[in-house]
Amino acid sequence: MENEALTAVTLESKLLLKARVFEVHEKLIKLPSGSQVTRQMVAHPGAAVILPLDSEERVVMVRQYRFSAEKALLELPAGTLEIGEEPLICAKRELEEEVKCSARDWQRLGILFPAPGFCNEVQHCFMARDLEPRAAEGDEDELIEVERLSVAQVEEAIRSGELIDGKSVACLFKARLGGYI
Amino acid sequence: MENEALTAVTLESKLLLKARVFEVHEKLIKLPSGSQVTRQMVAHPGAAVILPLDSEERVVMVRQYRFSAEKALLELPAGTLEIGEEPLICAKRELEEEVKCSARDWQRLGILFPAPGFCNEVQHCFMARDLEPRAAEGDEDELIEVERLSVAQVEEAIRSGELIDGKSVACLFKARLGGYI
């Protein structure tokens, strides 16, 4: 569905800053009108988001301290891709590290752009079922606790404002529309 | 629900970069274990996201070119807050600018953190109903077309991967759980 009126062209791109998990690039862009604008963008390697459902149909979530929010948020397990990494490999690693589980049944739920206004991050969403416990080392810099919620409890957490992590809410709706929860 | 095991303290914060709509800050953080880590964070003024529902129960969406994604995405209308701006004021302005409508019925759907792993952006979500056309100037740098979709069409767009904007999918689920759509 290309639409020329909605298509611009990047003429130049330069690196402004290199941080631990993202970079900032500055782009010179030509609009369809012919005029040129300069925009700064966060370049991110992408992420995997996992919706693990246990044998009692509970969603296995994590409560994790977030420096950006200055508090702990209730979220689905997720993690940043290594450069060039296949998203499913990342999803399997993060499920082990964050909730100490592996899964025998994986289903793709598609992708999401969490912040397309200024960032190119793509989140790859997965259902993980048929879980089994797995000993795994966590990331020592991550402050995480595991919580298991019924689907009704998850919905109430969204309604009440307890669950405000965008990727988790969006991934749960994708799973709902896919008939998984 | 403060939990000391999940609480860290920011010891220092410095500005690394100032872009048009965001800044990058570097923070020195003390973990509960006592160890210190350095993290870079995108500081963002926040945004308003609007779910406009017309008199025929169609969702009024925008198809918008995104430099970050290098293509046009189907999204709910949204916009960045001015510094210190009340989110509802921003929501009303963006509804006028992007879809040339005003609304007589506004309802709050709560907040979302789109990318808490590296960014402090908070999105304030609103239902907008009882719409009426309104002449308004658009932002000339924004490449936008308006599309009206039934709720069934929106759901199919999420299932098919046509609708991949995270805030839109999450805001639609909040509206669903609130009984609005």
Interface residues (C-beta under 8 A of the other chain):
Chain A: M1 N3 A5 L6 T7 A8 T10 L16 L17 A19 R20 V21 F22 V24 E26 K27 I29 L31 P32 S33 V37 R39 Q40 M41 V42 H44 A47 R63 Q64 Y65 R66 F67 S68 A69 E70 K71 A72 L73 E75 A78 T80 G110 I111 L112 F113 P114 A115 P116 G117 F118 C119 N120 E121 Q123 D141 L143 I144 E145 E155 I158 R159 G161 I164 D165 G166 K167 V169 A170 L172 F173 K174 R176 L177 G178
Chain B: M1 N3 A5 L6 T7 A8 T10 L16 L17 A19 R20 V21 F22 V24 K27 I29 L31 P32 V37 R39 Q40 M41 V42 H44 A47 R63 Q64 Y65 R66 F67 S68 A69 E70 K71 A72 L73 E75 A78 T80 G110 I111 L112 F113 P114 A115 P116 G117 F118 C119 N120 E121 Q123 E140 D141 L143 I144 E145 E155 I158 R159 G161 I164 D165 G166 K167 V169 A170 L172 F173 K174 R176 L177 G178
